[in-house]
């Protein structure tokens, strides 16, 4: 999902997606430890996605961008 698409989501939707991404990251870390994960590039993608979600939420918290506006 592109950053511009994420900005159009409501704050609650972003928080939900952030929680899902964090859960997926935790599961991927467990898979690495147990040796089940072969595609480690997914870790980088999820970490960056979490960073985007947190950045947009922080912008809204500071009042730089209103919810759902471009």
N, CA, C and O atoms as a Tripos MOL2 file, in Angstrom:
@<TRIPOS>MOLECULE
protein
  280   279    70     0     0
PROTEIN
NO_CHARGES

@<TRIPOS>ATOM
      1 N           0.8330   -1.1640    0.0000 N.3       1 UNK1
      2 CA          0.0000    0.0000    0.0000 C.3       1 UNK1
      3 C           0.8880    1.2410    0.0000 C.2       1 UNK1
      4 O           1.8280    1.3390    0.7890 O.2       1 UNK1
      5 N           0.5890    2.1820   -0.8810 N.am      2 UNK2
      6 CA          1.3850    3.3880   -0.9960 C.3       2 UNK2
      7 C           1.0770    4.3540    0.1400 C.2       2 UNK2
      8 O           0.0150    4.2910    0.7600 O.2       2 UNK2
      9 N           2.0190    5.2440    0.3990 N.am      3 UNK3
     10 CA          1.8620    6.2130    1.4630 C.3       3 UNK3
     11 C           0.6610    7.1170    1.2120 C.2       3 UNK3
     12 O          -0.0690    7.4480    2.1460 O.2       3 UNK3
     13 N           0.4490    7.5130   -0.0240 N.am      4 UNK4
     14 CA         -0.6940    8.3800   -0.3420 C.3       4 UNK4
     15 C          -2.0160    7.6740   -0.0530 C.2       4 UNK4
     16 O          -2.9850    8.3170    0.3530 O.2       4 UNK4
     17 N          -2.0640    6.3680   -0.2580 N.am      5 UNK5
     18 CA         -3.2720    5.5970    0.0420 C.3       5 UNK5
     19 C          -3.4760    5.4760    1.5510 C.2       5 UNK5
     20 O          -4.6070    5.5140    2.0360 O.2       5 UNK5
     21 N          -2.3850    5.3320    2.2810 N.am      6 UNK6
     22 CA         -2.4720    5.2150    3.7360 C.3       6 UNK6
     23 C          -2.9700    6.5250    4.3340 C.2       6 UNK6
     24 O          -3.7410    6.5150    5.2940 O.2       6 UNK6
     25 N          -2.5390    7.6490    3.7760 N.am      7 UNK7
     26 CA         -2.9640    8.9500    4.2970 C.3       7 UNK7
     27 C          -4.4710    9.1500    4.1700 C.2       7 UNK7
     28 O          -5.0490    9.9250    4.9310 O.2       7 UNK7
     29 N          -5.1110    8.4790    3.2400 N.am      8 UNK8
     30 CA         -6.5500    8.6150    3.0510 C.3       8 UNK8
     31 C          -7.3500    7.8110    4.0730 C.2       8 UNK8
     32 O          -8.5550    8.0180    4.2130 O.2       8 UNK8
     33 N          -6.6960    6.9000    4.7850 N.am      9 UNK9
     34 CA         -7.3750    6.0800    5.7790 C.3       9 UNK9
     35 C          -7.6110    6.8830    7.0550 C.2       9 UNK9
     36 O          -6.9270    7.8700    7.3240 O.2       9 UNK9
     37 N          -8.5960    6.4350    7.8330 N.am     10 UNK10
     38 CA         -8.8420    7.0860    9.1170 C.3      10 UNK10
     39 C          -7.7610    6.6570   10.1160 C.2      10 UNK10
     40 O          -7.0400    5.6850    9.8900 O.2      10 UNK10
     41 N          -7.6670    7.3780   11.1920 N.am     11 UNK11
     42 CA         -6.6680    7.0850   12.2190 C.3      11 UNK11
     43 C          -6.8890    5.6980   12.8120 C.2      11 UNK11
     44 O          -5.9290    4.9670   13.0580 O.2      11 UNK11
     45 N          -8.1390    5.3370   13.0390 N.am     12 UNK12
     46 CA         -8.4370    4.0170   13.6030 C.3      12 UNK12
     47 C          -8.0200    2.8910   12.6580 C.2      12 UNK12
     48 O          -7.5110    1.8620   13.1010 O.2      12 UNK12
     49 N          -8.2350    3.0870   11.3640 N.am     13 UNK13
     50 CA         -7.8270    2.0740   10.3900 C.3      13 UNK13
     51 C          -6.3110    1.9260   10.3640 C.2      13 UNK13
     52 O          -5.7940    0.8130   10.2580 O.2      13 UNK13
     53 N          -5.6060    3.0340   10.4580 N.am     14 UNK14
     54 CA         -4.1430    2.9800   10.4590 C.3      14 UNK14
     55 C          -3.6450    2.2680   11.7040 C.2      14 UNK14
     56 O          -2.7150    1.4640   11.6330 O.2      14 UNK14
     57 N          -4.2630    2.5620   12.8530 N.am     15 UNK15
     58 CA         -3.8620    1.8910   14.0900 C.3      15 UNK15
     59 C          -4.1050    0.3950   14.0060 C.2      15 UNK15
     60 O          -3.3110   -0.3940   14.5180 O.2      15 UNK15
     61 N          -5.1980   -0.0040   13.3630 N.am     16 UNK16
     62 CA         -5.4850   -1.4340   13.1840 C.3      16 UNK16
     63 C          -4.4370   -2.0860   12.2940 C.2      16 UNK16
     64 O          -3.9370   -3.1670   12.6040 O.2      16 UNK16
     65 N          -4.1060   -1.4300   11.1920 N.am     17 UNK17
     66 CA         -3.0890   -1.9620   10.2840 C.3      17 UNK17
     67 C          -1.7170   -2.0100   10.9610 C.2      17 UNK17
     68 O          -0.9390   -2.9330   10.7230 O.2      17 UNK17
     69 N          -1.4250   -1.0260   11.7970 N.am     18 UNK18
     70 CA         -0.1670   -1.0030   12.5360 C.3      18 UNK18
     71 C          -0.0880   -2.2020   13.4810 C.2      18 UNK18
     72 O           0.9500   -2.8590   13.5620 O.2      18 UNK18
     73 N          -1.1560   -2.4850   14.1820 N.am     19 UNK19
     74 CA         -1.1900   -3.6500   15.0700 C.3      19 UNK19
     75 C          -1.0110   -4.9480   14.3120 C.2      19 UNK19
     76 O          -0.2980   -5.8450   14.7610 O.2      19 UNK19
     77 N          -1.6630   -5.0490   13.1560 N.am     20 UNK20
     78 CA         -1.5240   -6.2540   12.3290 C.3      20 UNK20
     79 C          -0.0800   -6.4210   11.8510 C.2      20 UNK20
     80 O           0.4570   -7.5290   11.8480 O.2      20 UNK20
     81 N           0.5350   -5.3210   11.4500 N.am     21 UNK21
     82 CA          1.9120   -5.3780   10.9600 C.3      21 UNK21
     83 C           2.8740   -5.7770   12.0810 C.2      21 UNK21
     84 O           3.8100   -6.5460   11.8610 O.2      21 UNK21
     85 N           2.6390   -5.2530   13.2730 N.am     22 UNK22
     86 CA          3.4950   -5.6220   14.4020 C.3      22 UNK22
     87 C           3.3540   -7.1000   14.7490 C.2      22 UNK22
     88 O           4.3370   -7.7610   15.0840 O.2      22 UNK22
     89 N           2.1240   -7.6180   14.6680 N.am     23 UNK23
     90 CA          1.9120   -9.0470   14.9140 C.3      23 UNK23
     91 C           2.6110   -9.8920   13.8560 C.2      23 UNK23
     92 O           3.2050  -10.9230   14.1680 O.2      23 UNK23
     93 N           2.5350   -9.4480   12.6010 N.am     24 UNK24
     94 CA          3.2010  -10.1870   11.5300 C.3      24 UNK24
     95 C           4.7180  -10.1770   11.7330 C.2      24 UNK24
     96 O           5.3790  -11.1920   11.5110 O.2      24 UNK24
     97 N           5.2710   -9.0380   12.1530 N.am     25 UNK25
     98 CA          6.7040   -8.9480   12.4100 C.3      25 UNK25
     99 C           7.1100   -9.9070   13.5240 C.2      25 UNK25
    100 O           8.1400  -10.5740   13.4290 O.2      25 UNK25
    101 N           6.3080   -9.9740   14.5700 N.am     26 UNK26
    102 CA          6.6070  -10.8840   15.6730 C.3      26 UNK26
    103 C           6.5870  -12.3400   15.1780 C.2      26 UNK26
    104 O           7.4580  -13.1320   15.5360 O.2      26 UNK26
    105 N           5.5980  -12.6790   14.3630 N.am     27 UNK27
    106 CA          5.5160  -14.0410   13.8240 C.3      27 UNK27
    107 C           6.7080  -14.3630   12.9250 C.2      27 UNK27
    108 O           7.2300  -15.4770   12.9530 O.2      27 UNK27
    109 N           7.1330  -13.3880   12.1340 N.am     28 UNK28
    110 CA          8.2950  -13.6040   11.2760 C.3      28 UNK28
    111 C           9.5570  -13.8220   12.1080 C.2      28 UNK28
    112 O          10.4020  -14.6470   11.7620 O.2      28 UNK28
    113 N           9.6780  -13.0800   13.2030 N.am     29 UNK29
    114 CA         10.8430  -13.2660   14.0690 C.3      29 UNK29
    115 C          10.8560  -14.6630   14.6830 C.2      29 UNK29
    116 O          11.9130  -15.2850   14.7930 O.2      29 UNK29
    117 N           9.6940  -15.1530   15.0800 N.am     30 UNK30
    118 CA          9.6170  -16.5180   15.6060 C.3      30 UNK30
    119 C           9.9950  -17.5360   14.5360 C.2      30 UNK30
    120 O          10.6640  -18.5280   14.8260 O.2      30 UNK30
    121 N           9.5680  -17.2900   13.3040 N.am     31 UNK31
    122 CA          9.8890  -18.2060   12.2140 C.3      31 UNK31
    123 C          11.3870  -18.2250   11.9360 C.2      31 UNK31
    124 O          11.9410  -19.2730   11.6050 O.2      31 UNK31
    125 N          12.0410  -17.0860   12.0660 N.am     32 UNK32
    126 CA         13.4960  -17.0490   11.8720 C.3      32 UNK32
    127 C          14.1780  -17.8990   12.9290 C.2      32 UNK32
    128 O          15.0640  -18.6950   12.6190 O.2      32 UNK32
    129 N          13.7660  -17.7290   14.1720 N.am     33 UNK33
    130 CA         14.3980  -18.4450   15.2810 C.3      33 UNK33
    131 C          14.2210  -19.9520   15.1300 C.2      33 UNK33
    132 O          15.1340  -20.7250   15.4230 O.2      33 UNK33
    133 N          13.0390  -20.3640   14.6710 N.am     34 UNK34
    134 CA         12.7710  -21.7940   14.5280 C.3      34 UNK34
    135 C          13.2830  -22.3530   13.2050 C.2      34 UNK34
    136 O          13.2310  -23.5620   12.9810 O.2      34 UNK34
    137 N          13.7750  -21.4820   12.3300 N.am     35 UNK35
    138 CA         14.3260  -21.9510   11.0630 C.3      35 UNK35
    139 C          13.2940  -22.1940    9.9840 C.2      35 UNK35
    140 O          13.6050  -22.8310    8.9780 O.2      35 UNK35
    141 N          12.0840  -21.7120   10.1560 N.am     36 UNK36
    142 CA         11.0240  -21.9410    9.1720 C.3      36 UNK36
    143 C          10.9940  -20.8880    8.0710 C.2      36 UNK36
    144 O          10.4480  -21.1350    6.9960 O.2      36 UNK36
    145 N          11.5710  -19.7240    8.3250 N.am     37 UNK37
    146 CA         11.4960  -18.6200    7.3770 C.3      37 UNK37
    147 C          12.6350  -18.7070    6.3670 C.2      37 UNK37
    148 O          13.8080  -18.7620    6.7370 O.2      37 UNK37
    149 N          12.2700  -18.7180    5.0840 N.am     38 UNK38
    150 CA         13.2870  -18.7520    4.0360 C.3      38 UNK38
    151 C          13.4170  -17.3980    3.3420 C.2      38 UNK38
    152 O          14.4970  -17.0580    2.8590 O.2      38 UNK38
    153 N          12.3330  -16.6190    3.2850 N.am     39 UNK39
    154 CA         12.3490  -15.3160    2.6200 C.3      39 UNK39
    155 C          12.4660  -14.2160    3.6650 C.2      39 UNK39
    156 O          11.4570  -13.7140    4.1590 O.2      39 UNK39
    157 N          13.6950  -13.8400    4.0020 N.am     40 UNK40
    158 CA         13.9150  -12.8540    5.0480 C.3      40 UNK40
    159 C          13.6720  -11.4240    4.5730 C.2      40 UNK40
    160 O          13.6730  -10.5070    5.3930 O.2      40 UNK40
    161 N          13.4650  -11.2080    3.2860 N.am     41 UNK41
    162 CA         13.2160   -9.8610    2.7820 C.3      41 UNK41
    163 C          11.8820   -9.3240    3.2850 C.2      41 UNK41
    164 O          11.6720   -8.1110    3.3040 O.2      41 UNK41
    165 N          10.9940  -10.1990    3.6860 N.am     42 UNK42
    166 CA          9.6880   -9.7790    4.2100 C.3      42 UNK42
    167 C           9.8530   -8.9610    5.5050 C.2      42 UNK42
    168 O           9.0430   -8.0780    5.7880 O.2      42 UNK42
    169 N          10.8900   -9.2540    6.2790 N.am     43 UNK43
    170 CA         11.1550   -8.5050    7.5080 C.3      43 UNK43
    171 C          11.3820   -7.0190    7.2120 C.2      43 UNK43
    172 O          10.8230   -6.1540    7.8860 O.2      43 UNK43
    173 N          12.1890   -6.7370    6.2200 N.am     44 UNK44
    174 CA         12.5020   -5.3640    5.8510 C.3      44 UNK44
    175 C          11.2430   -4.6290    5.3960 C.2      44 UNK44
    176 O          11.0300   -3.4690    5.7470 O.2      44 UNK44
    177 N          10.4240   -5.3060    4.6250 N.am     45 UNK45
    178 CA          9.1990   -4.7000    4.1170 C.3      45 UNK45
    179 C           8.2540   -4.3530    5.2680 C.2      45 UNK45
    180 O           7.6870   -3.2610    5.3020 O.2      45 UNK45
    181 N           8.0890   -5.2790    6.2020 N.am     46 UNK46
    182 CA          7.1800   -5.0520    7.3250 C.3      46 UNK46
    183 C           7.7050   -3.9410    8.2290 C.2      46 UNK46
    184 O           6.9240   -3.1090    8.6920 O.2      46 UNK46
    185 N           9.0100   -3.9100    8.4900 N.am     47 UNK47
    186 CA          9.5720   -2.8580    9.3320 C.3      47 UNK47
    187 C           9.3520   -1.4770    8.7090 C.2      47 UNK47
    188 O           9.0190   -0.5210    9.4100 O.2      47 UNK47
    189 N           9.5350   -1.3800    7.4150 N.am     48 UNK48
    190 CA          9.3180   -0.1030    6.7350 C.3      48 UNK48
    191 C           7.8450    0.2940    6.7660 C.2      48 UNK48
    192 O           7.5150    1.4680    6.9360 O.2      48 UNK48
    193 N           6.9640   -0.6920    6.6020 N.am     49 UNK49
    194 CA          5.5310   -0.4130    6.6410 C.3      49 UNK49
    195 C           5.1300    0.1110    8.0250 C.2      49 UNK49
    196 O           4.3380    1.0470    8.1320 O.2      49 UNK49
    197 N           5.6750   -0.4920    9.0720 N.am     50 UNK50
    198 CA          5.4010   -0.0290   10.4340 C.3      50 UNK50
    199 C           5.8840    1.4140   10.5970 C.2      50 UNK50
    200 O           5.2040    2.2310   11.2160 O.2      50 UNK50
    201 N           7.0380    1.7190   10.0510 N.am     51 UNK51
    202 CA          7.5800    3.0740   10.1440 C.3      51 UNK51
    203 C           6.6730    4.0840    9.4390 C.2      51 UNK51
    204 O           6.4790    5.1930    9.9360 O.2      51 UNK51
    205 N           6.1250    3.7130    8.3030 N.am     52 UNK52
    206 CA          5.2190    4.6050    7.5740 C.3      52 UNK52
    207 C           3.9580    4.8580    8.3930 C.2      52 UNK52
    208 O           3.5190    6.0000    8.5250 O.2      52 UNK52
    209 N           3.3750    3.7900    8.9450 N.am     53 UNK53
    210 CA          2.1770    3.9460    9.7700 C.3      53 UNK53
    211 C           2.4480    4.8610   10.9550 C.2      53 UNK53
    212 O           1.6600    5.7630   11.2400 O.2      53 UNK53
    213 N           3.5550    4.6350   11.6420 N.am     54 UNK54
    214 CA          3.8810    5.4450   12.8130 C.3      54 UNK54
    215 C           4.1550    6.9000   12.4380 C.2      54 UNK54
    216 O           3.7970    7.8100   13.1850 O.2      54 UNK54
    217 N           4.7790    7.1200   11.3030 N.am     55 UNK55
    218 CA          5.0620    8.4760   10.8560 C.3      55 UNK55
    219 C           3.7800    9.2350   10.5610 C.2      55 UNK55
    220 O           3.6320   10.3880   10.9680 O.2      55 UNK55
    221 N           2.8660    8.6070    9.8670 N.am     56 UNK56
    222 CA          1.6000    9.2660    9.5340 C.3      56 UNK56
    223 C           0.7890    9.5430   10.7990 C.2      56 UNK56
    224 O           0.1830   10.6060   10.9330 O.2      56 UNK56
    225 N           0.7800    8.5840   11.7270 N.am     57 UNK57
    226 CA          0.0720    8.8100   12.9850 C.3      57 UNK57
    227 C           0.6890    9.9650   13.7590 C.2      57 UNK57
    228 O          -0.0320   10.7640   14.3570 O.2      57 UNK57
    229 N           2.0060   10.0630   13.7560 N.am     58 UNK58
    230 CA          2.6860   11.1510   14.4630 C.3      58 UNK58
    231 C           2.3800   12.4910   13.8120 C.2      58 UNK58
    232 O           2.1830   13.4850   14.5110 O.2      58 UNK58
    233 N           2.3350   12.5350   12.4830 N.am     59 UNK59
    234 CA          1.9890   13.7700   11.7830 C.3      59 UNK59
    235 C           0.6010   14.2440   12.1900 C.2      59 UNK59
    236 O           0.3810   15.4310   12.4310 O.2      59 UNK59
    237 N          -0.3230   13.3060   12.2630 N.am     60 UNK60
    238 CA         -1.6900   13.6610   12.6580 C.3      60 UNK60
    239 C          -1.7360   14.1150   14.1040 C.2      60 UNK60
    240 O          -2.4930   15.0210   14.4520 O.2      60 UNK60
    241 N          -0.9410   13.4960   14.9350 N.am     61 UNK61
    242 CA         -0.8900   13.8820   16.3400 C.3      61 UNK61
    243 C          -0.3990   15.3210   16.4900 C.2      61 UNK61
    244 O          -0.8900   16.0680   17.3370 O.2      61 UNK61
    245 N           0.5510   15.6910   15.6800 N.am     62 UNK62
    246 CA          1.0920   17.0400   15.7280 C.3      62 UNK62
    247 C           0.1980   18.0560   15.0150 C.2      62 UNK62
    248 O           0.3840   19.2650   15.1510 O.2      62 UNK62
    249 N          -0.7700   17.5500   14.2560 N.am     63 UNK63
    250 CA         -1.7080   18.4290   13.5880 C.3      63 UNK63
    251 C          -1.2480   18.9420   12.2500 C.2      63 UNK63
    252 O          -1.8100   19.9080   11.7350 O.2      63 UNK63
    253 N          -0.2430   18.3220   11.6730 N.am     64 UNK64
    254 CA          0.2470   18.7720   10.3700 C.3      64 UNK64
    255 C          -0.7020   18.4100    9.2290 C.2      64 UNK64
    256 O          -0.8390   19.1590    8.2620 O.2      64 UNK64
    257 N          -1.3490   17.2650    9.3520 N.am     65 UNK65
    258 CA         -2.2250   16.7930    8.2880 C.3      65 UNK65
    259 C          -3.5310   16.3410    8.9240 C.2      65 UNK65
    260 O          -3.5250   15.5620    9.8780 O.2      65 UNK65
    261 N          -4.6360   16.8210    8.4060 N.am     66 UNK66
    262 CA         -5.9230   16.3960    8.9630 C.3      66 UNK66
    263 C          -6.2740   15.0000    8.4600 C.2      66 UNK66
    264 O          -5.7300   14.5360    7.4580 O.2      66 UNK66
    265 N          -7.1630   14.3550    9.1430 N.am     67 UNK67
    266 CA         -7.5290   12.9690    8.8620 C.3      67 UNK67
    267 C          -8.2340   12.8780    7.5130 C.2      67 UNK67
    268 O          -9.2130   13.5850    7.2750 O.2      67 UNK67
    269 N          -7.7450   12.0210    6.6370 N.am     68 UNK68
    270 CA         -8.3670   11.7850    5.3530 C.3      68 UNK68
    271 C          -8.1300   12.8730    4.3370 C.2      68 UNK68
    272 O          -8.6640   12.7790    3.2310 O.2      68 UNK68
    273 N          -7.3660   13.8950    4.6410 N.am     69 UNK69
    274 CA         -7.0950   14.9760    3.7090 C.3      69 UNK69
    275 C          -5.7360   14.7820    3.0570 C.2      69 UNK69
    276 O          -4.8640   14.0890    3.5810 O.2      69 UNK69
    277 N          -5.5820   15.4040    1.9160 N.am     70 UNK70
    278 CA         -4.3200   15.2590    1.1980 C.3      70 UNK70
    279 C          -3.4310   16.4250    1.4550 C.2      70 UNK70
    280 O          -2.3180   16.4810    0.9320 O.2      70 UNK70
@<TRIPOS>BOND
     1     1     2 1
     2     2     3 1
     3     3     4 2
     4     3     5 am
     5     5     6 1
     6     6     7 1
     7     7     8 2
     8     7     9 am
     9     9    10 1
    10    10    11 1
    11    11    12 2
    12    11    13 am
    13    13    14 1
    14    14    15 1
    15    15    16 2
    16    15    17 am
    17    17    18 1
    18    18    19 1
    19    19    20 2
    20    19    21 am
    21    21    22 1
    22    22    23 1
    23    23    24 2
    24    23    25 am
    25    25    26 1
    26    26    27 1
    27    27    28 2
    28    27    29 am
    29    29    30 1
    30    30    31 1
    31    31    32 2
    32    31    33 am
    33    33    34 1
    34    34    35 1
    35    35    36 2
    36    35    37 am
    37    37    38 1
    38    38    39 1
    39    39    40 2
    40    39    41 am
    41    41    42 1
    42    42    43 1
    43    43    44 2
    44    43    45 am
    45    45    46 1
    46    46    47 1
    47    47    48 2
    48    47    49 am
    49    49    50 1
    50    50    51 1
    51    51    52 2
    52    51    53 am
    53    53    54 1
    54    54    55 1
    55    55    56 2
    56    55    57 am
    57    57    58 1
    58    58    59 1
    59    59    60 2
    60    59    61 am
    61    61    62 1
    62    62    63 1
    63    63    64 2
    64    63    65 am
    65    65    66 1
    66    66    67 1
    67    67    68 2
    68    67    69 am
    69    69    70 1
    70    70    71 1
    71    71    72 2
    72    71    73 am
    73    73    74 1
    74    74    75 1
    75    75    76 2
    76    75    77 am
    77    77    78 1
    78    78    79 1
    79    79    80 2
    80    79    81 am
    81    81    82 1
    82    82    83 1
    83    83    84 2
    84    83    85 am
    85    85    86 1
    86    86    87 1
    87    87    88 2
    88    87    89 am
    89    89    90 1
    90    90    91 1
    91    91    92 2
    92    91    93 am
    93    93    94 1
    94    94    95 1
    95    95    96 2
    96    95    97 am
    97    97    98 1
    98    98    99 1
    99    99   100 2
   100    99   101 am
   101   101   102 1
   102   102   103 1
   103   103   104 2
   104   103   105 am
   105   105   106 1
   106   106   107 1
   107   107   108 2
   108   107   109 am
   109   109   110 1
   110   110   111 1
   111   111   112 2
   112   111   113 am
   113   113   114 1
   114   114   115 1
   115   115   116 2
   116   115   117 am
   117   117   118 1
   118   118   119 1
   119   119   120 2
   120   119   121 am
   121   121   122 1
   122   122   123 1
   123   123   124 2
   124   123   125 am
   125   125   126 1
   126   126   127 1
   127   127   128 2
   128   127   129 am
   129   129   130 1
   130   130   131 1
   131   131   132 2
   132   131   133 am
   133   133   134 1
   134   134   135 1
   135   135   136 2
   136   135   137 am
   137   137   138 1
   138   138   139 1
   139   139   140 2
   140   139   141 am
   141   141   142 1
   142   142   143 1
   143   143   144 2
   144   143   145 am
   145   145   146 1
   146   146   147 1
   147   147   148 2
   148   147   149 am
   149   149   150 1
   150   150   151 1
   151   151   152 2
   152   151   153 am
   153   153   154 1
   154   154   155 1
   155   155   156 2
   156   155   157 am
   157   157   158 1
   158   158   159 1
   159   159   160 2
   160   159   161 am
   161   161   162 1
   162   162   163 1
   163   163   164 2
   164   163   165 am
   165   165   166 1
   166   166   167 1
   167   167   168 2
   168   167   169 am
   169   169   170 1
   170   170   171 1
   171   171   172 2
   172   171   173 am
   173   173   174 1
   174   174   175 1
   175   175   176 2
   176   175   177 am
   177   177   178 1
   178   178   179 1
   179   179   180 2
   180   179   181 am
   181   181   182 1
   182   182   183 1
   183   183   184 2
   184   183   185 am
   185   185   186 1
   186   186   187 1
   187   187   188 2
   188   187   189 am
   189   189   190 1
   190   190   191 1
   191   191   192 2
   192   191   193 am
   193   193   194 1
   194   194   195 1
   195   195   196 2
   196   195   197 am
   197   197   198 1
   198   198   199 1
   199   199   200 2
   200   199   201 am
   201   201   202 1
   202   202   203 1
   203   203   204 2
   204   203   205 am
   205   205   206 1
   206   206   207 1
   207   207   208 2
   208   207   209 am
   209   209   210 1
   210   210   211 1
   211   211   212 2
   212   211   213 am
   213   213   214 1
   214   214   215 1
   215   215   216 2
   216   215   217 am
   217   217   218 1
   218   218   219 1
   219   219   220 2
   220   219   221 am
   221   221   222 1
   222   222   223 1
   223   223   224 2
   224   223   225 am
   225   225   226 1
   226   226   227 1
   227   227   228 2
   228   227   229 am
   229   229   230 1
   230   230   231 1
   231   231   232 2
   232   231   233 am
   233   233   234 1
   234   234   235 1
   235   235   236 2
   236   235   237 am
   237   237   238 1
   238   238   239 1
   239   239   240 2
   240   239   241 am
   241   241   242 1
   242   242   243 1
   243   243   244 2
   244   243   245 am
   245   245   246 1
   246   246   247 1
   247   247   248 2
   248   247   249 am
   249   249   250 1
   250   250   251 1
   251   251   252 2
   252   251   253 am
   253   253   254 1
   254   254   255 1
   255   255   256 2
   256   255   257 am
   257   257   258 1
   258   258   259 1
   259   259   260 2
   260   259   261 am
   261   261   262 1
   262   262   263 1
   263   263   264 2
   264   263   265 am
   265   265   266 1
   266   266   267 1
   267   267   268 2
   268   267   269 am
   269   269   270 1
   270   270   271 1
   271   271   272 2
   272   271   273 am
   273   273   274 1
   274   274   275 1
   275   275   276 2
   276   275   277 am
   277   277   278 1
   278   278   279 1
   279   279   280 2
@<TRIPOS>SUBSTRUCTURE
     1 UNK1         2 RESIDUE 1 A UNK
     2 UNK2         6 RESIDUE 1 A UNK
     3 UNK3        10 RESIDUE 1 A UNK
     4 UNK4        14 RESIDUE 1 A UNK
     5 UNK5        18 RESIDUE 1 A UNK
     6 UNK6        22 RESIDUE 1 A UNK
     7 UNK7        26 RESIDUE 1 A UNK
     8 UNK8        30 RESIDUE 1 A UNK
     9 UNK9        34 RESIDUE 1 A UNK
    10 UNK10       38 RESIDUE 1 A UNK
    11 UNK11       42 RESIDUE 1 A UNK
    12 UNK12       46 RESIDUE 1 A UNK
    13 UNK13       50 RESIDUE 1 A UNK
    14 UNK14       54 RESIDUE 1 A UNK
    15 UNK15       58 RESIDUE 1 A UNK
    16 UNK16       62 RESIDUE 1 A UNK
    17 UNK17       66 RESIDUE 1 A UNK
    18 UNK18       70 RESIDUE 1 A UNK
    19 UNK19       74 RESIDUE 1 A UNK
    20 UNK20       78 RESIDUE 1 A UNK
    21 UNK21       82 RESIDUE 1 A UNK
    22 UNK22       86 RESIDUE 1 A UNK
    23 UNK23       90 RESIDUE 1 A UNK
    24 UNK24       94 RESIDUE 1 A UNK
    25 UNK25       98 RESIDUE 1 A UNK
    26 UNK26      102 RESIDUE 1 A UNK
    27 UNK27      106 RESIDUE 1 A UNK
    28 UNK28      110 RESIDUE 1 A UNK
    29 UNK29      114 RESIDUE 1 A UNK
    30 UNK30      118 RESIDUE 1 A UNK
    31 UNK31      122 RESIDUE 1 A UNK
    32 UNK32      126 RESIDUE 1 A UNK
    33 UNK33      130 RESIDUE 1 A UNK
    34 UNK34      134 RESIDUE 1 A UNK
    35 UNK35      138 RESIDUE 1 A UNK
    36 UNK36      142 RESIDUE 1 A UNK
    37 UNK37      146 RESIDUE 1 A UNK
    38 UNK38      150 RESIDUE 1 A UNK
    39 UNK39      154 RESIDUE 1 A UNK
    40 UNK40      158 RESIDUE 1 A UNK
    41 UNK41      162 RESIDUE 1 A UNK
    42 UNK42      166 RESIDUE 1 A UNK
    43 UNK43      170 RESIDUE 1 A UNK
    44 UNK44      174 RESIDUE 1 A UNK
    45 UNK45      178 RESIDUE 1 A UNK
    46 UNK46      182 RESIDUE 1 A UNK
    47 UNK47      186 RESIDUE 1 A UNK
    48 UNK48      190 RESIDUE 1 A UNK
    49 UNK49      194 RESIDUE 1 A UNK
    50 UNK50      198 RESIDUE 1 A UNK
    51 UNK51      202 RESIDUE 1 A UNK
    52 UNK52      206 RESIDUE 1 A UNK
    53 UNK53      210 RESIDUE 1 A UNK
    54 UNK54      214 RESIDUE 1 A UNK
    55 UNK55      218 RESIDUE 1 A UNK
    56 UNK56      222 RESIDUE 1 A UNK
    57 UNK57      226 RESIDUE 1 A UNK
    58 UNK58      230 RESIDUE 1 A UNK
    59 UNK59      234 RESIDUE 1 A UNK
    60 UNK60      238 RESIDUE 1 A UNK
    61 UNK61      242 RESIDUE 1 A UNK
    62 UNK62      246 RESIDUE 1 A UNK
    63 UNK63      250 RESIDUE 1 A UNK
    64 UNK64      254 RESIDUE 1 A UNK
    65 UNK65      258 RESIDUE 1 A UNK
    66 UNK66      262 RESIDUE 1 A UNK
    67 UNK67      266 RESIDUE 1 A UNK
    68 UNK68      270 RESIDUE 1 A UNK
    69 UNK69      274 RESIDUE 1 A UNK
    70 UNK70      278 RESIDUE 1 A UNK
